[in-house]
């Protein structure tokens, strides 16, 4: 039997199916598009507030705050020095405003992803059926090409900051969900049995035992969420998200090698800073938990 004899849908049927899907989506967009825009207005206001706050903060104060946060999280002077050098170079090379816009986007996206992802991960950890239901959805979200996220979002909400934010959040959400679920499931069953013996409720077990013991895994999820958000910045710039992604996109379309290279290095520098700080903080939490357990 040759491949040409393989049973398949006729081209006419396929066209009609695609047409019906497109028409249904357009009807949905026309009917609910404005309601969805109003629903996401608080997210837009949060982003605008964050962006204005970072842009209005004097650069010496902003660098000092970033360095202080890096030290509090990592307790490493090497990382603090790296933060100082990276931000001073970014400002000296004229990328300060775009960097602040990118930081505001990453901050908002990470906070929303954490607020949505951790409860979903907890729910998955408490129900095998829910895990079996959500895991394939996460697989699709992680393997879907990032450009594909832009199609339905732009059709629903048009071009602008909110569609870009939603695309970034969807792309960055799976790691925090998966690693929250994994961290809670890996809590020692003997510890859970001891809590049951003391008569702890499900809420007490979650808050006082499971979540603290799962923190290293959860912070690994936060780390990956931040990395994936940064990797989506350039693609989100295609639909109006301002930041370091727009100069990179402009450099690609106009063959400005130096512009693309410098802004690309700025994105890499931010990614390395976030990665090292979050890794060190997660490691410190893990060592602290191990010390308490041994004690």
BAFI-3210 file (N, C-alpha, C; in Angstrom, 3 decimals, decimal comma, padded with zeros to 6 digits):
// residues 295
n [1|2|3|4|5|6|7|8|9|10|11|12|13|14|15|16|17|18|19|20|21|22|23|24|25|26|27|28|29|30|31|32|33|34|35|36|37|38|39|40|41|42|43|44|45|46|47|48|49|50|51|52|53|54|55|56|57|58|59|60|61|62|63|64|65|66|67|68|69|70|71|72|73|74|75|76|77|78|79|80|81|82|83|84|85|86|87|88|89|90|91|92|93|94|95|96|97|98|99|100|101|102|103|104|105|106|107|108|109|110|111|112|113|114|115|116|117|118|119|120|121|122|123|124|125|126|127|128|129|130|131|132|133|134|135|136|137|138|139|140|141|142|143|144|145|146|147|148|149|150|151|152|153|154|155|156|157|158|159|160|161|162|163|164|165|166|167|168|169|170|171|172|173|174|175|176|177|178|179|180|181|182|183|184|185|186|187|188|189|190|191|192|193|194|195|196|197|198|199|200|201|202|203|204|205|206|207|208|209|210|211|212|213|214|215|216|217|218|219|220|221|222|223|224|225|226|227|228|229|230|231|232|233|234|235|236|237|238|239|240|241|242|243|244|245|246|247|248|249|250|251|252|253|254|255|256|257|258|259|260|261|262|263|264|265|266|267|268|269|270|271|272|273|274|275|276|277|278|279|280|281|282|283|284|285|286|287|288|289|290|291|292|293|294|295]
n.u [000,853|000,743|001,877|000,288|-002,185|-003,088|-005,708|-007,282|-008,481|-010,458|-009,450|-011,417|-013,114|-011,265|-010,697|-013,222|-013,470|-011,352|-012,225|-014,606|-013,597|-012,021|-013,994|-015,598|-013,803|-013,382|-015,973|-016,169|-014,156|-015,168|-017,412|-016,571|-014,177|-013,819|-014,678|-012,720|-010,490|-011,117|-011,066|-008,369|-007,347|-006,427|-003,984|-002,555|-002,427|-000,888|001,540|002,191|002,469|004,651|006,613|006,832|007,709|010,270|011,554|011,478|013,025|016,121|019,198|021,580|020,433|018,778|020,638|021,930|019,821|019,310|021,786|021,788|019,550|020,484|022,625|021,321|019,835|021,741|024,090|026,627|029,519|030,733|028,655|027,259|029,165|029,179|026,558|026,740|028,724|027,483|025,096|026,121|027,570|025,437|023,983|025,970|026,267|023,934|021,498|019,757|017,002|015,500|016,291|015,182|012,482|012,307|012,941|010,703|008,680|009,506|009,346|006,565|005,444|006,631|005,637|002,867|002,874|003,816|001,761|-000,365|000,661|001,695|-000,607|-001,914|000,018|000,026|-002,586|-002,381|-000,544|-002,079|-003,976|-004,161|-005,690|-006,159|-003,547|-003,005|-004,714|-003,839|-001,129|-000,721|-001,580|000,362|002,542|001,931|002,009|004,723|006,020|004,939|005,654|006,985|006,106|003,548|001,931|001,361|-000,602|-003,472|-003,668|-003,131|-005,212|-007,371|-006,863|-005,460|-002,694|-000,180|000,797|-000,454|-001,263|001,323|002,349|000,611|001,236|003,908|003,553|002,046|003,916|005,927|004,826|004,613|007,061|007,020|004,629|005,030|007,328|006,520|004,492|006,100|007,932|006,273|005,235|007,528|008,080|009,030|007,297|007,201|007,371|004,941|003,232|003,892|002,915|000,194|-000,227|-000,023|-002,313|-002,619|-004,249|-005,170|-004,561|-002,732|-000,669|000,103|000,940|002,804|004,542|004,729|005,008|007,267|009,299|009,315|010,340|013,012|012,662|010,506|011,677|013,515|011,727|010,789|013,136|013,440|011,120|011,641|013,833|012,621|010,776|012,478|013,586|011,468|011,145|012,144|010,542|008,021|008,283|007,557|004,880|004,466|005,545|007,583|011,115|014,244|013,943|012,869|014,952|016,617|014,972|014,701|017,338|017,626|015,872|016,966|019,607|021,485|024,211|025,804|023,969|022,097|023,810|024,755|022,358|021,473|023,498|022,907|020,433|021,337|023,048|021,232|019,764|021,738|022,299|019,783|019,591|021,857|021,440|018,892|019,462|021,452|019,968|017,996|019,700|020,704|018,353|017,833|020,086|019,636|017,225|018,119|019,940|018,189|016,771|018,754|019,466]
n.v [-001,199|002,097|005,425|007,373|006,225|006,364|006,860|009,984|013,285|015,044|017,818|019,757|019,288|019,810|022,511|023,623|022,920|024,387|026,952|027,134|026,996|029,331|031,300|030,913|031,645|034,330|035,343|034,909|036,639|039,149|039,299|038,979|040,332|043,049|042,785|041,068|042,720|044,699|043,079|042,530|044,990|045,744|044,359|045,698|048,265|047,679|046,963|049,411|051,066|049,783|050,106|052,931|053,471|052,249|053,638|056,269|056,230|057,371|056,548|055,889|055,202|053,094|051,172|050,735|049,637|047,261|045,970|045,673|043,983|041,754|041,026|040,444|038,223|036,400|036,563|036,949|038,556|038,531|038,197|040,553|042,412|041,723|042,509|045,310|046,012|045,129|046,698|049,292|049,292|048,830|051,226|053,059|052,395|053,272|051,894|051,970|052,783|050,983|048,641|048,959|048,917|046,299|044,931|045,630|044,308|041,611|041,395|041,793|039,695|037,444|037,611|037,320|034,778|033,239|033,687|032,450|029,938|028,508|027,858|026,128|024,125|023,146|022,147|020,114|018,446|017,440|015,902|013,141|012,710|015,306|016,014|014,239|015,347|018,012|017,833|017,051|019,450|021,255|020,110|020,682|023,488|023,892|022,824|023,999|026,157|029,382|031,583|030,882|031,381|034,033|034,352|033,719|035,506|038,069|038,244|038,320|040,514|042,434|044,605|045,420|046,150|044,414|042,002|041,057|040,638|038,597|036,530|036,088|035,261|032,890|031,343|031,150|029,902|026,975|025,813|026,676|025,572|022,785|022,264|023,064|021,195|018,859|019,325|019,296|016,709|015,246|015,450|013,923|010,974|009,974|012,214|013,428|011,480|011,670|014,224|013,757|012,040|013,812|015,153|017,185|019,432|019,404|021,889|022,906|021,042|021,613|024,340|024,472|022,322|020,930|023,021|024,593|022,567|022,070|024,347|024,714|023,394|024,858|027,398|026,783|026,468|029,110|030,334|029,155|030,111|032,872|032,828|031,837|033,836|035,976|034,939|035,180|037,822|039,170|038,121|038,921|041,618|041,969|042,478|044,889|045,214|047,112|047,468|045,728|043,985|045,220|046,896|044,745|043,398|045,454|045,632|043,200|043,443|045,622|045,096|045,991|045,351|045,924|047,129|045,047|043,167|044,414|044,909|042,306|041,231|042,661|041,538|038,932|039,470|040,322|037,959|036,191|037,411|037,221|034,436|033,535|034,813|033,813|031,071|030,944|031,850|029,850|027,709|028,520|028,445|025,707|024,656|025,833|024,591|021,945|022,211|022,856|020,466|018,601|019,607]
n.w [000,000|-000,994|000,040|-001,071|-001,153|001,370|003,674|003,849|004,798|002,448|000,326|000,062|002,244|004,261|003,848|004,416|007,091|008,244|007,586|009,059|011,665|011,739|011,312|013,565|015,571|014,926|015,330|018,081|018,932|018,121|019,736|022,406|022,657|023,591|026,241|027,237|027,004|028,911|031,147|031,415|032,030|034,709|034,762|032,773|033,939|036,176|034,957|033,697|035,949|037,218|035,244|035,053|037,640|037,735|035,665|036,571|038,823|040,025|038,388|039,967|042,453|041,663|040,802|043,243|044,744|043,301|043,630|046,418|046,799|045,401|047,045|049,480|048,716|047,718|049,225|048,229|047,289|044,831|043,000|043,515|042,641|039,945|039,267|039,641|037,720|035,343|035,191|035,184|032,775|031,017|031,313|030,494|027,806|026,737|027,060|029,133|029,636|028,024|029,266|031,835|031,167|030,237|032,607|034,136|032,705|033,005|035,776|036,285|034,735|035,935|038,562|038,103|036,908|039,061|040,927|039,629|038,890|041,182|042,884|041,020|040,752|043,396|043,555|041,625|042,899|044,925|043,733|041,722|039,451|038,524|037,945|035,847|034,005|033,626|032,952|030,141|028,964|029,853|028,567|025,896|026,021|026,529|024,319|022,098|019,381|020,037|018,540|017,830|019,990|019,757|017,817|018,524|020,694|019,658|017,809|019,538|021,269|019,908|018,943|021,273|024,714|026,592|025,134|024,524|027,123|028,047|026,269|027,013|029,686|029,388|028,031|029,941|032,128|032,574|033,909|036,667|037,546|037,158|038,769|041,301|041,803|041,656|043,777|046,080|045,954|046,416|049,073|052,093|052,866|055,485|057,093|056,551|057,568|060,279|060,794|060,371|062,513|064,618|064,299|062,398|060,177|056,629|055,521|057,424|057,149|054,524|054,627|056,751|056,462|053,847|051,860|052,902|052,778|050,093|048,977|047,765|045,272|044,270|044,003|042,047|039,976|039,794|038,949|036,366|035,182|035,062|033,292|030,953|030,486|029,842|027,505|025,823|025,366|023,067|021,023|021,889|021,459|018,858|018,806|019,995|022,583|024,573|025,178|025,631|023,579|021,294|020,044|019,262|017,455|015,574|014,764|013,468|011,285|009,946|009,677|011,615|013,077|015,406|017,164|017,607|018,755|021,137|022,592|022,772|024,389|026,699|027,433|027,938|030,099|032,095|032,329|033,320|035,780|037,147|037,145|038,624|041,116|041,944|042,001|043,992|046,168|046,368|046,974|049,447|050,981|050,884|052,244|054,720|055,473|055,609|057,707|059,833|059,855|060,520|062,938]
ca.u [000,000|001,569|001,472|-000,761|-003,464|-003,446|-006,978|-007,131|-009,593|-010,354|-009,080|-012,639|-013,526|-010,268|-010,920|-014,449|-013,183|-010,548|-013,061|-015,544|-012,820|-011,657|-015,199|-016,003|-012,877|-013,673|-017,218|-015,845|-013,371|-016,060|-018,388|-015,977|-012,880|-013,808|-014,776|-011,408|-009,602|-011,438|-010,643|-006,915|-006,949|-005,569|-002,637|-001,923|-002,137|000,227|002,747|002,497|002,976|005,993|007,519|007,065|008,500|011,669|012,116|011,586|014,022|017,468|019,989|022,440|019,587|018,317|021,763|022,146|018,741|019,550|022,945|021,378|018,695|021,336|023,395|020,413|019,410|022,841|025,195|027,858|030,048|031,036|027,417|027,002|030,086|028,666|025,378|027,209|029,414|026,518|024,180|026,884|027,825|024,159|023,706|026,995|026,050|022,683|020,391|019,156|015,540|014,999|016,536|014,190|011,209|012,389|012,851|009,310|007,934|009,886|008,807|005,112|005,167|007,031|004,689|001,597|003,099|003,894|000,421|-001,236|001,276|001,852|-001,867|-002,166|000,944|-000,458|-003,766|-001,906|000,111|-003,094|-004,921|-003,559|-006,545|-005,890|-002,211|-003,133|-005,448|-003,095|000,204|-000,677|-001,710|001,694|003,395|001,621|002,486|006,176|006,533|004,376|006,548|006,613|005,376|002,147|001,191|000,986|-001,726|-004,776|-003,618|-003,253|-006,562|-008,317|-006,582|-004,768|-001,275|000,032|001,540|-001,170|-001,083|002,686|002,453|-000,103|002,033|005,074|003,097|001,689|005,149|006,779|004,057|004,784|008,070|006,630|003,575|005,617|008,270|005,740|003,896|007,167|008,483|005,332|005,141|008,773|008,200|009,157|006,015|007,276|007,070|003,487|002,609|004,082|001,968|-001,134|-000,291|-000,229|-003,637|-002,579|-005,199|-004,541|-004,007|-001,549|000,396|000,559|001,617|003,893|005,437|004,970|005,538|008,662|010,218|009,330|010,833|014,097|012,092|009,686|012,574|014,035|010,667|010,822|014,318|013,143|010,091|012,320|014,631|011,734|010,226|013,499|013,753|010,287|011,091|012,363|009,369|006,909|008,485|006,910|003,494|004,378|006,111|008,827|012,183|015,443|013,585|012,606|016,193|017,091|014,123|015,082|018,654|017,436|015,210|017,772|020,993|022,341|024,890|026,248|022,778|021,580|024,774|024,792|021,105|021,477|024,354|022,181|019,476|022,120|023,532|020,101|019,446|022,761|022,105|018,618|019,880|022,797|020,830|017,838|020,100|022,094|018,925|017,441|020,703|020,731|017,145|017,997|021,046|018,972|016,281|018,899|020,469|017,091|016,414|019,817|019,424]
ca.v [000,000|003,294|006,556|008,128|005,563|006,514|007,599|011,328|014,186|015,731|019,229|020,549|019,140|020,463|023,955|023,976|022,814|025,548|028,142|027,160|027,329|030,756|032,112|030,801|032,438|035,746|035,669|034,979|037,863|040,309|039,321|039,033|041,013|044,223|042,315|040,557|043,864|045,292|042,129|042,617|046,362|045,822|043,901|046,800|049,323|047,198|047,080|050,839|051,539|049,217|050,722|054,320|053,458|051,948|054,690|057,516|056,078|057,762|055,347|055,425|054,549|051,827|050,227|050,400|048,739|045,966|045,363|045,274|042,801|040,632|040,584|039,831|036,916|035,470|036,731|036,780|039,827|038,365|038,473|041,996|043,100|041,475|043,367|046,696|046,168|044,943|047,832|050,486|049,155|049,011|052,660|053,756|052,093|053,883|050,917|051,974|052,838|049,706|047,626|049,145|048,420|044,838|044,483|045,757|043,223|040,353|041,420|041,584|038,348|036,451|037,679|036,722|033,344|032,636|033,743|031,478|028,627|027,778|027,174|025,004|023,056|022,561|021,342|018,908|017,574|016,854|015,096|012,441|012,915|016,651|015,976|013,577|016,243|019,241|017,552|017,200|020,873|021,832|019,602|021,473|024,853|023,931|022,409|024,858|027,262|030,608|032,481|030,459|032,019|035,395|034,380|033,953|036,663|039,275|038,267|038,677|041,765|043,372|044,871|046,253|045,589|043,313|040,748|040,582|040,117|037,328|035,541|035,769|034,520|031,534|030,642|030,972|029,319|025,549|025,379|026,884|024,608|021,445|022,111|023,124|019,865|017,898|019,572|018,851|015,246|014,639|015,570|012,606|010,485|009,795|013,510|013,595|010,558|012,246|015,340|013,145|011,503|014,948|015,701|018,388|019,489|019,467|023,228|023,007|020,250|022,312|025,597|024,315|021,196|020,651|024,188|024,886|021,541|022,126|025,657|024,655|023,037|025,988|028,451|026,349|026,802|030,569|030,591|028,791|031,034|034,120|032,590|031,707|035,172|036,741|034,400|035,555|039,286|039,593|037,733|039,780|042,953|042,003|042,931|046,179|045,271|047,870|046,928|045,359|043,183|046,045|047,158|043,505|043,195|046,494|045,260|042,078|043,898|046,638|044,618|046,775|044,297|046,360|047,339|043,745|042,498|045,056|044,643|040,879|041,049|043,192|040,503|037,841|039,913|040,265|036,542|035,610|037,963|036,567|033,015|033,331|035,250|032,876|029,798|031,086|031,953|028,504|026,882|028,940|027,925|024,265|024,427|026,218|023,525|020,775|022,498|022,702|019,056|017,918|020,082]
ca.w [000,000|-001,105|000,889|-001,745|-000,906|002,793|003,771|004,405|004,550|001,160|000,444|000,238|003,648|005,105|003,733|005,124|008,527|008,627|007,477|010,188|012,872|011,655|011,492|014,974|016,381|014,651|016,027|019,504|019,121|018,003|020,823|023,740|022,638|024,477|027,625|027,607|027,197|030,222|032,176|031,577|032,348|035,904|034,412|032,049|034,904|036,998|034,138|033,520|037,244|037,414|034,274|035,466|038,877|037,423|034,822|037,334|039,883|039,568|038,101|041,073|043,445|041,093|040,850|044,659|045,153|042,661|044,287|047,770|046,668|045,000|048,210|050,454|048,224|047,431|050,177|047,454|046,796|043,405|042,270|043,662|041,729|038,596|039,089|039,494|036,428|034,254|035,088|034,791|031,339|030,313|031,291|029,709|026,391|026,300|027,035|030,470|029,605|027,504|030,294|032,888|030,628|030,232|033,999|034,572|032,065|033,650|037,145|036,235|034,222|036,945|039,679|037,667|036,724|040,396|041,537|038,952|038,772|042,443|043,246|040,110|041,151|044,657|043,227|040,938|043,876|045,804|042,953|040,587|038,281|038,016|037,349|034,539|033,111|033,342|032,398|028,676|028,622|030,067|027,485|024,701|026,250|026,478|023,011|021,051|018,989|020,738|017,640|017,735|021,081|019,382|016,878|019,170|021,586|018,837|017,244|020,590|021,974|019,042|019,176|022,448|025,841|027,243|024,390|024,722|028,486|028,147|025,547|027,842|030,868|028,962|027,677|031,119|033,235|032,875|034,885|038,064|037,849|037,239|039,876|042,543|041,924|041,949|045,105|047,110|045,877|046,891|050,530|052,723|053,393|056,941|057,703|056,422|058,535|061,614|060,898|060,547|063,873|065,526|064,028|061,564|059,073|055,303|055,366|058,275|056,511|053,327|054,954|057,715|056,157|052,432|051,151|053,285|052,279|048,623|048,532|046,767|043,973|043,816|043,547|040,747|039,026|039,611|038,119|034,976|034,696|034,710|032,088|029,800|030,235|029,131|026,150|025,039|025,263|021,680|020,235|022,318|020,893|017,549|018,936|020,661|023,931|024,550|025,993|024,895|022,410|020,110|019,306|018,638|016,279|014,604|014,235|012,544|010,060|009,262|009,654|012,509|013,830|016,729|018,002|018,006|019,620|022,453|023,300|023,080|025,560|027,861|027,823|028,528|031,413|033,025|032,543|034,192|037,123|037,742|037,319|039,741|042,376|042,345|042,334|045,300|047,186|046,532|047,655|050,856|051,623|051,030|053,322|055,966|055,806|056,016|059,037|060,785|059,947|061,254|064,312]
c.u [000,887|001,018|000,328|-002,140|-003,916|-004,721|-006,763|-008,350|-009,389|-010,033|-010,297|-013,105|-012,562|-010,436|-012,153|-014,253|-012,387|-011,375|-014,013|-014,832|-012,479|-012,863|-015,683|-015,114|-013,112|-014,946|-016,976|-015,091|-014,262|-016,992|-017,745|-014,648|-012,802|-013,890|-013,436|-010,411|-009,844|-010,969|-009,147|-006,437|-006,099|-004,140|-001,875|-001,540|-000,955|001,544|003,156|003,069|004,400|007,010|007,853|007,935|009,972|012,319|012,331|012,617|015,401|018,373|020,944|021,633|019,120|019,414|022,023|021,082|018,963|020,719|022,583|020,496|019,503|022,133|022,499|020,010|020,559|023,933|026,555|028,309|030,416|029,807|027,067|027,895|029,631|027,456|025,806|027,835|028,415|025,629|024,905|027,184|026,557|023,808|024,680|026,774|024,673|021,491|019,601|017,631|014,938|015,188|015,508|012,812|011,190|012,283|011,416|008,447|008,224|009,309|007,316|004,788|005,506|006,060|003,348|001,752|003,173|002,511|-000,527|-000,661|001,370|000,537|-002,202|-001,257|000,526|-001,661|-003,372|-001,285|-000,901|-004,068|-004,221|-004,376|-006,285|-004,512|-002,249|-003,836|-004,601|-001,751|000,253|-000,802|-000,355|002,667|003,185|002,176|004,003|006,742|005,993|005,381|006,059|005,840|003,884|001,311|000,651|-000,295|-003,055|-004,799|-003,808|-004,645|-007,597|-008,128|-005,836|-003,294|-001,130|000,753|000,864|-001,055|000,315|002,891|001,800|000,671|003,249|004,668|002,757|002,945|005,966|006,095|004,397|005,848|007,640|005,526|004,182|006,480|007,603|005,098|004,943|007,698|007,579|005,228|006,390|009,004|008,150|007,809|006,022|006,952|005,563|002,753|002,738|003,112|000,546|-001,301|-000,527|-001,556|-003,650|-003,632|-004,444|-003,889|-002,735|-000,373|000,974|001,430|002,869|004,905|005,754|005,587|006,965|009,658|010,336|009,935|012,004|013,585|011,271|010,571|013,280|013,007|010,603|011,989|014,031|012,075|010,699|013,114|013,752|011,058|011,208|013,678|012,606|010,235|011,207|011,135|008,179|007,050|007,835|005,487|003,385|004,907|007,458|009,842|013,381|015,134|013,398|013,880|016,760|016,296|014,465|016,432|018,542|016,881|016,068|019,259|021,934|023,038|025,210|025,069|022,231|022,492|024,748|023,515|020,958|022,323|023,674|021,157|020,190|022,593|022,419|019,750|020,442|022,590|020,937|018,908|020,769|022,163|019,787|018,416|020,741|021,068|018,285|018,399|020,779|019,525|017,288|018,959|020,441|018,003|017,008|019,491|019,412|016,745|017,458|019,824|018,308]
c.v [001,247|004,410|007,345|007,531|005,684|007,348|008,954|012,163|014,891|017,200|020,116|020,505|019,877|021,980|024,382|023,908|024,025|026,827|028,255|027,514|028,809|031,656|032,079|031,661|033,933|036,192|035,815|036,270|039,102|040,433|039,571|039,788|042,180|043,813|041,776|041,684|044,532|044,394|042,259|044,040|046,469|045,368|044,997|047,926|048,948|047,333|048,537|051,429|051,060|049,892|052,158|054,396|053,226|053,060|055,997|057,440|056,480|056,535|054,944|054,680|053,179|050,766|049,790|049,422|047,339|045,232|044,870|044,025|041,568|040,110|039,888|038,428|035,925|035,443|036,535|038,131|039,738|038,680|039,950|042,798|042,923|042,342|044,807|046,922|046,098|046,172|049,126|050,451|049,373|050,490|053,419|053,566|052,544|052,944|050,909|051,923|051,531|048,586|047,736|048,650|046,886|044,280|044,567|044,641|041,888|040,276|041,104|040,162|037,275|036,441|037,039|035,218|032,617|032,580|032,724|030,064|027,842|027,134|025,994|023,830|022,376|021,656|020,053|017,921|016,855|015,949|014,469|012,644|014,289|016,714|015,340|014,469|017,442|018,964|017,630|018,659|021,571|021,372|020,415|022,888|024,951|023,617|023,255|025,947|028,589|031,582|032,153|031,101|033,383|035,445|034,602|035,193|037,955|039,372|038,698|040,109|042,784|043,495|045,765|045,510|044,355|042,007|040,168|039,981|038,738|036,223|035,116|034,922|033,076|030,714|030,284|030,226|027,856|025,192|025,544|025,915|023,224|021,282|022,306|021,773|018,837|018,065|019,067|017,321|014,553|014,809|014,168|012,144|010,289|011,094|013,773|012,694|011,095|013,410|014,824|012,618|012,603|015,653|016,975|018,304|019,555|020,826|023,400|022,222|020,984|023,510|025,373|023,233|021,110|021,831|024,540|023,862|021,562|023,421|025,585|024,322|024,192|027,118|028,072|026,639|028,295|030,955|030,298|029,693|032,362|033,955|032,521|033,029|036,015|036,246|034,805|037,052|039,751|039,295|038,616|041,197|043,088|042,538|044,131|046,258|045,976|047,257|046,599|044,550|044,002|046,448|045,914|043,227|044,205|046,165|044,122|042,575|044,879|046,290|045,549|045,808|044,726|046,559|046,010|043,049|043,078|044,781|043,161|040,579|041,581|042,174|039,335|038,213|039,854|038,817|035,898|036,111|037,281|035,107|032,785|033,701|034,244|031,507|029,850|031,150|030,593|027,583|027,234|028,404|026,429|023,937|024,764|025,130|022,277|020,963|022,356|021,243|018,281|018,312|019,456]
c.w [000,000|-000,219|000,273|-001,525|000,543|002,899|004,446|004,059|003,205|001,369|000,660|001,685|004,580|005,062|004,515|006,633|009,000|008,610|008,661|011,493|012,882|011,905|012,941|015,861|016,166|015,363|017,528|019,811|019,083|019,203|022,182|023,796|023,603|025,944|028,110|027,834|028,545|031,356|032,464|031,854|033,624|035,629|033,679|033,009|035,804|036,243|033,973|034,807|037,482|036,497|034,674|036,715|038,583|036,609|035,584|038,460|039,355|039,431|039,237|042,147|042,945|041,140|042,289|045,151|044,581|043,327|045,689|047,736|046,291|046,193|049,236|050,028|048,137|048,489|049,484|046,910|045,322|042,554|042,346|042,721|040,279|038,283|038,839|038,123|035,279|034,089|034,703|033,296|030,519|030,218|030,408|028,207|025,901|026,242|028,346|030,428|029,095|028,524|031,419|032,425|030,622|031,647|034,521|033,971|032,756|035,062|037,152|035,793|035,250|038,110|039,316|037,509|038,066|041,032|040,923|039,061|040,067|042,897|042,329|040,456|042,431|044,391|042,518|041,919|044,764|045,066|041,750|039,314|037,661|037,372|035,960|033,527|032,680|032,672|030,873|028,217|028,778|028,988|026,208|024,843|026,111|025,096|021,855|020,675|019,542|019,849|017,605|018,834|020,670|018,550|017,595|020,050|020,802|018,235|018,278|021,085|021,131|019,391|020,402|023,552|026,426|026,454|024,548|026,102|028,608|027,444|026,370|029,040|030,505|028,687|028,919|032,262|033,552|033,909|036,329|038,477|038,080|038,491|041,239|042,826|042,334|043,363|046,216|047,121|046,422|048,390|051,143|053,298|054,908|057,679|057,656|057,412|059,958|061,829|061,086|061,973|064,902|065,268|063,221|060,459|057,737|055,073|056,193|057,687|055,315|053,689|055,789|057,356|054,671|051,697|051,586|052,742|050,757|048,088|047,547|045,367|043,408|043,306|042,249|039,651|038,744|038,707|036,648|034,369|034,268|033,418|030,843|029,466|029,448|027,700|025,236|024,768|023,814|020,830|020,592|021,767|019,525|017,625|019,876|022,067|023,864|025,503|025,129|023,641|021,150|019,364|018,627|017,368|015,179|013,961|013,223|011,215|009,258|009,198|010,425|013,461|015,255|017,677|018,511|018,988|021,031|023,246|023,631|024,299|026,826|028,361|028,497|029,932|032,455|033,352|033,501|035,621|037,825|038,054|038,535|041,081|042,849|042,712|043,718|046,420|047,444|047,267|049,134|051,611|051,878|052,162|054,680|056,420|056,288|057,405|060,107|060,989|060,763|062,706|065,094]
res [x|x|x|x|x|x|x|x|x|x|x|x|x|x|x|x|x|x|x|x|x|x|x|x|x|x|x|x|x|x|x|x|x|x|x|x|x|x|x|x|x|x|x|x|x|x|x|x|x|x|x|x|x|x|x|x|x|x|x|x|x|x|x|x|x|x|x|x|x|x|x|x|x|x|x|x|x|x|x|x|x|x|x|x|x|x|x|x|x|x|x|x|x|x|x|x|x|x|x|x|x|x|x|x|x|x|x|x|x|x|x|x|x|x|x|x|x|x|x|x|x|x|x|x|x|x|x|x|x|x|x|x|x|x|x|x|x|x|x|x|x|x|x|x|x|x|x|x|x|x|x|x|x|x|x|x|x|x|x|x|x|x|x|x|x|x|x|x|x|x|x|x|x|x|x|x|x|x|x|x|x|x|x|x|x|x|x|x|x|x|x|x|x|x|x|x|x|x|x|x|x|x|x|x|x|x|x|x|x|x|x|x|x|x|x|x|x|x|x|x|x|x|x|x|x|x|x|x|x|x|x|x|x|x|x|x|x|x|x|x|x|x|x|x|x|x|x|x|x|x|x|x|x|x|x|x|x|x|x|x|x|x|x|x|x|x|x|x|x|x|x|x|x|x|x|x|x|x|x|x|x|x|x|x|x|x|x|x|x|x|x|x|x|x|x]
***
